[in-house]
C-alpha cells in the first residue's frame, strides 16, 4: 500500500484515494513512480485556455478552407463580358499596337475554356 503526502495540509493519504481525509481537497487518483507523491490539484492549463486554443485552430481551418475555395473558383461571367466588350472596342477602333486584337481574342478563348462555354463569341 503506497502512501502520499497531501500538498494542502501535509497529512498522509492513500495513493489511490481521490480526496484527503484530513482537509477534503481533491487529488490525483493515479499512482506515480515516486515513493512520495504530490497530492493535490493538477498543474495544467485552465479549461478556458484549452477551449480558446481549440476554437482558434478550428477558426483558422475554416478561414483556410474559405481562402482555398476562393482561390480555385473559376473566372466569373462578368470578366467574360468585360473581355467581349474590350475586343469589340478594339475591332471598332484601330489597334494601338500590332497584335492587340489577337491577344484580346486569345484571352477571350481562355475565358470561354475556363467557364465551359462551347462556342466563343
C-alpha positions in Angstrom: 0.0 0.0 0.0 1.6 3.3 -1.1 1.2 6.5 0.8 1.3 10.0 -0.5 1.5 13.4 1.3 -1.3 15.9 0.9 0.1 19.1 -0.6 -2.5 21.3 1.2 -2.4 20.0 4.8 0.6 17.7 4.9 -1.4 14.7 6.1 -0.8 11.1 5.0 -3.2 9.9 2.2 -3.5 6.5 0.5 -2.2 6.7 -3.1 -5.4 5.5 -4.8 -7.8 7.8 -2.8 -9.3 10.8 -4.5 -9.7 13.1 -1.5 -7.6 13.9 1.5 -9.4 12.6 4.7 -8.0 15.5 6.7 -8.7 18.6 4.7 -11.1 17.2 2.0 -9.1 18.6 -1.0 -9.2 16.5 -4.2 -6.0 15.0 -5.5 -4.8 12.7 -8.3 -6.0 9.1 -8.1 -3.2 7.9 -10.4 -0.2 6.5 -8.7 3.2 7.8 -9.7 6.6 6.2 -9.7 7.9 8.3 -6.8 7.5 6.9 -3.4 6.1 10.1 -2.0 3.8 11.9 -4.5 2.3 15.4 -4.6 -1.3 15.1 -3.7 -3.4 18.0 -4.9 -4.8 19.7 -8.0 -3.1 19.0 -11.3 -0.9 21.8 -12.6 -2.1 22.3 -16.2 -3.7 24.8 -18.5 -7.1 26.2 -17.4 -10.1 25.0 -19.3 -10.8 28.4 -20.8 -7.3 28.5 -22.4 -7.7 24.9 -23.8 -11.1 25.8 -25.3 -9.6 29.0 -26.8 -6.8 27.1 -28.4 -9.3 24.6 -29.9 -11.6 27.3 -31.2 -8.7 29.2 -32.7 -7.5 26.1 -34.5 -11.0 25.4 -35.8 -11.3 29.1 -36.9 -8.0 29.0 -38.7 -9.1 25.8 -40.5 -12.3 27.4 -41.6 -10.6 30.5 -42.9 -8.1 28.3 -44.8 -10.9 26.4 -46.4 -12.7 29.6 -47.5 -9.4 31.0 -48.9 -8.7 27.8 -50.8 -12.3 27.8 -52.2 -11.9 31.4 -53.3 -8.6 30.6 -54.9 -9.8 27.7 -57.0 -13.1 29.3 -58.1 -13.4 29.8 -61.8 -13.5 33.2 -63.5 -16.8 34.9 -63.3 -19.2 35.8 -66.1 -18.5 39.5 -65.5 -14.9 39.1 -66.6 -16.1 37.3 -69.8 -18.4 40.2 -70.6 -15.7 42.7 -70.0 -13.3 40.8 -72.3 -16.0 40.7 -75.1 -16.7 44.4 -74.8 -12.9 45.1 -74.8 -12.4 43.0 -78.0 -15.4 44.8 -79.6 -13.9 48.2 -78.8 -10.6 47.2 -80.4 -12.4 45.9 -83.5 -14.4 49.2 -83.8 -11.3 51.4 -83.4 -7.9 50.6 -84.8 -5.3 48.7 -82.8 -2.9 50.8 -80.7 -0.1 48.2 -81.2 0.3 45.2 -83.6 -1.3 42.1 -82.2 -3.6 43.8 -79.7 -6.7 42.2 -81.2 -5.2 38.7 -81.3 -4.1 39.0 -77.7 -7.6 40.0 -76.7 -9.2 37.2 -78.6 -6.7 34.7 -77.1 -7.8 36.0 -73.6 -11.4 35.6 -74.6 -10.8 32.0 -75.8 -9.2 31.2 -72.4 -12.1 32.6 -70.5 -14.5 30.5 -72.6 -12.5 27.4 -71.9 -12.4 28.0 -68.2 -16.2 28.7 -68.0 -17.0 25.7 -70.2 -18.8 27.6 -72.9 -19.0 25.6 -76.2 -18.7 28.5 -78.7 -16.5 31.6 -78.3 -18.1 34.9 -79.3 
